[in-house]
Amino acid sequence: MEEQHASQHSPHRAPVTRPLVLRLLGIGVVAAGIGILIGLEIPWFPPEAAKQAHTIDTLYYVLIIVTIPIFVLVTTVVLFSVWRWRMRPGEERLEGPPIHGNTQLEVIWTALPSALIAALVVYAAVALHDIGVKKAGEETIGVTGQQFEWSFSYPGYKDSQGQTIVTPELYMELNKPVVFEIHAVDVIHTFWVPAFRIQEDAVPGITTSFRATPDRLGTYPVVCNQLCGYGHSTMRTTLHIVTAAQFSLFLAEHGYTGPGPTASAASAGAPARHASKEGSQ
């Protein structure tokens, strides 16, 4: 009886028609469009505060635009296949038809993803190269990480005793390109400025670096992004991006006696002094 019952059912489903494929394609296009709009509207990142951050954010948005349609395509095919070719009552003993692979389809779904991944890799490599290019007028700021604090040195500026200015909080002049030279005293730390979208390991015995050009005034967090011990969560400080006049006053208040900043500090006024007080909190 079971064999007779099973034989009444065709082991094949009706072929997928072109109108059905077009409807699925339309649903996929609409879903992908909605997904892209949502993906671009979600505030994934904190405010941008460096020119390099714009490049990195654009890279992420490109990845969103590319990957959401792929996700929708795969999900649509899987859900449709589950619905269309699911086992129905009475088909428990049926086997699928003996079919051979579609060589053309296999070539397409191998070649297209490979080409897409290669293109994204090249684009990402170009973006990473661009954010690391040395800029004219670049200054150096030393970064030292140790359990569990950061310190920042300004080799181009000496105090009245001839010592390099060192501070526990980071001050940067607006639109002034900087290269960070990063060191660690004890264990591996990671110097991370979320507003720059860049992080770099601080490794004992090695000098690492990255470049950034701040382009937005304000205060931003600086954190250690590497588990470095029991006090890891407290290894935080503040980045202050200030105007040229405020930066001059900051240097003067830390003993800088060289030309330029000391002279311009007088014109900084109350706002610059407020910025310096804010950094000392």
Backbone hydrogen bonds, N-H to C=O, Kabsch-Sander energy under -0.5 kcal/mol:
donor,donor_aa,acceptor,acceptor_aa,energy
5,H,1,M,-2.7
6,A,2,E,-2.7
7,S,3,E,-2.1
8,Q,4,Q,-0.8
8,Q,5,H,-0.6
9,H,6,A,-1.5
21,V,17,T,-2.1
22,L,18,R,-2.6
23,R,19,P,-2.1
24,L,20,L,-2.5
25,L,21,V,-2.6
26,G,22,L,-2.5
27,I,23,R,-2.5
28,G,24,L,-2.6
29,V,25,L,-2.5
30,V,26,G,-2.3
31,A,27,I,-2.7
32,A,28,G,-2.8
33,G,29,V,-2.4
34,I,30,V,-2.5
35,G,31,A,-2.5
36,I,32,A,-2.6
37,L,33,G,-2.2
38,I,34,I,-2.5
39,G,35,G,-2.8
40,L,36,I,-2.4
41,E,37,L,-1.5
42,I,38,I,-1.8
44,W,42,I,-1.9
49,A,195,A,-2.2
51,K,213,T,-2.3
53,A,50,A,-0.6
54,H,50,A,-1.0
55,T,51,K,-1.2
56,I,52,Q,-2.1
57,D,53,A,-2.7
58,T,54,H,-2.3
59,L,55,T,-1.7
60,Y,56,I,-2.0
61,Y,57,D,-2.5
62,V,58,T,-2.3
63,L,59,L,-2.0
64,I,60,Y,-2.1
65,I,61,Y,-2.5
66,V,62,V,-2.1
67,T,63,L,-2.9
68,I,64,I,-2.0
70,I,66,V,-0.9
71,F,67,T,-2.6
72,V,68,I,-2.7
73,L,69,P,-2.7
74,V,70,I,-2.5
75,T,71,F,-2.5
76,T,72,V,-2.7
77,V,73,L,-2.3
78,V,74,V,-2.4
79,L,75,T,-2.7
80,F,76,T,-2.5
81,S,77,V,-2.4
82,V,78,V,-2.5
83,W,79,L,-2.2
84,R,80,F,-3.3
85,W,81,S,-2.3
86,R,83,W,-0.5
91,E,88,R,-2.1
94,L,91,E,-1.3
99,I,97,P,-0.8
103,T,101,G,-0.9
106,E,102,N,-2.4
107,V,103,T,-2.4
108,I,104,Q,-2.1
109,W,105,L,-2.7
110,T,106,E,-0.7
111,A,107,V,-3.0
112,L,108,I,-2.4
114,S,110,T,-1.4
115,A,111,A,-2.7
116,L,112,L,-2.6
117,I,113,P,-2.8
118,A,114,S,-2.3
119,A,115,A,-2.2
120,L,116,L,-2.3
121,V,117,I,-2.5
122,V,118,A,-2.3
123,Y,119,A,-2.4
124,A,120,L,-2.8
125,A,121,V,-2.4
126,V,122,V,-2.3
127,A,123,Y,-2.4
128,L,124,A,-2.7
129,H,125,A,-2.1
130,D,126,V,-2.5
131,I,127,A,-1.9
132,G,128,L,-0.6
132,G,129,H,-0.9
133,V,130,D,-1.1
138,E,135,K,-1.2
139,E,177,P,-2.2
141,I,179,V,-2.0
142,G,153,S,-2.4
143,V,181,E,-3.0
144,T,151,S,-2.5
145,G,183,H,-2.2
146,Q,149,E,-2.1
148,F,146,Q,-0.5
149,E,146,Q,-4.0
151,S,144,T,-1.7
152,F,167,T,-3.0
153,S,142,G,-2.2
154,Y,165,I,-2.2
157,Y,154,Y,-2.3
159,D,163,Q,-2.8
162,G,159,D,-2.1
165,I,154,Y,-0.7
165,I,157,Y,-2.0
167,T,152,F,-2.7
170,L,238,T,-1.9
172,M,240,H,-2.7
174,L,242,V,-3.0
175,N,214,P,-3.1
176,K,173,E,-2.0
178,V,212,A,-2.4
179,V,139,E,-2.7
180,F,210,F,-2.9
181,E,141,I,-2.1
182,I,180,F,-0.6
182,I,208,T,-3.3
183,H,143,V,-2.9
184,A,203,V,-0.5
185,V,145,G,-2.4
189,H,202,A,-2.2
191,F,200,E,-2.7
192,W,190,T,-0.7
192,W,223,V,-2.0
193,V,198,I,-1.8
196,F,193,V,-2.1
197,R,193,V,-1.0
197,R,194,P,-0.6
198,I,193,V,-1.0
200,E,191,F,-2.0
202,A,189,H,-3.6
203,V,201,D,-0.6
205,G,184,A,-0.5
206,I,203,V,-2.1
208,T,182,I,-1.9
208,T,206,I,-0.6
210,F,180,F,-1.0
212,A,178,V,-2.3
215,D,49,A,-1.4
216,R,49,A,-0.7
218,G,241,I,-1.9
220,Y,239,L,-2.4
222,V,237,T,-2.3
223,V,192,W,-2.3
224,C,235,M,-1.1
225,N,190,T,-1.6
225,N,223,V,-0.6
228,C,226,Q,-0.5
232,H,229,G,-1.8
234,T,231,G,-1.5
235,M,232,H,-1.7
236,R,234,T,-2.3
237,T,222,V,-2.5
239,L,220,Y,-3.6
240,H,170,L,-3.2
241,I,218,G,-2.9
241,I,239,L,-0.5
242,V,172,M,-2.6
242,V,240,H,-0.6
247,F,243,T,-2.4
248,S,244,A,-2.1
249,L,245,A,-2.0
250,F,246,Q,-2.3
251,L,247,F,-2.2
252,A,248,S,-2.3
253,E,249,L,-2.6
254,H,250,F,-0.7
254,H,251,L,-0.8
255,G,252,A,-1.7
256,Y,251,L,-2.5
257,T,158,K,-1.0
262,T,258,G,-0.9
264,S,260,G,-2.6
265,A,261,P,-1.4
266,A,262,T,-0.6
266,A,263,A,-0.6
267,S,264,S,-1.0
268,A,265,A,-1.7
269,G,265,A,-0.6
272,A,268,A,-0.7
273,R,269,G,-1.5
274,H,270,A,-2.7
275,A,271,P,-1.9
276,S,272,A,-2.0
277,K,273,R,-2.3
278,E,274,H,-2.5
279,G,275,A,-1.8
280,S,276,S,-1.0
280,S,277,K,-0.6
281,Q,277,K,-0.5
281,Q,278,E,-0.9
